[in-house]
């Protein structure tokens, strides 16, 4: 079992320090972070806690999954590895902006007329 845990459904007022303090009841907390929005610094309502050992991580899941903190039931489980993202935050493979027309994607709109201006 991994030592890094996902903690979801956090109240927006919960800080990284408060999260570390809570999870220290299950053992050694190597790190605890509440994820925030870049622009505003406001919590996104989830975070990650890295415990000292797999046994401590398992204990933390047992203690805190569905634990009520500020009237919210926490979701605690093993963190999954971050998915690779392509350009613009999209999943791999990189999104093809060409609409299936390749690199040279001049519009066919209006190109269906011959040199005399008549429709084909």
Secondary structure as GFF3:
##gff-version 3
##sequence-region A 1 120
A	DSSP	beta_strand	4	8	.	.	.	ID=ss1
A	DSSP	alpha_helix	16	23	.	.	.	ID=ss2
A	DSSP	three_ten_helix	24	26	.	.	.	ID=ss3
A	DSSP	beta_strand	29	36	.	.	.	ID=ss4
A	DSSP	beta_strand	43	51	.	.	.	ID=ss5
A	DSSP	alpha_helix	54	64	.	.	.	ID=ss6
A	DSSP	beta_strand	68	69	.	.	.	ID=ss7
A	DSSP	beta_strand	72	73	.	.	.	ID=ss8
A	DSSP	beta_strand	75	78	.	.	.	ID=ss9
A	DSSP	three_ten_helix	87	89	.	.	.	ID=ss10
###
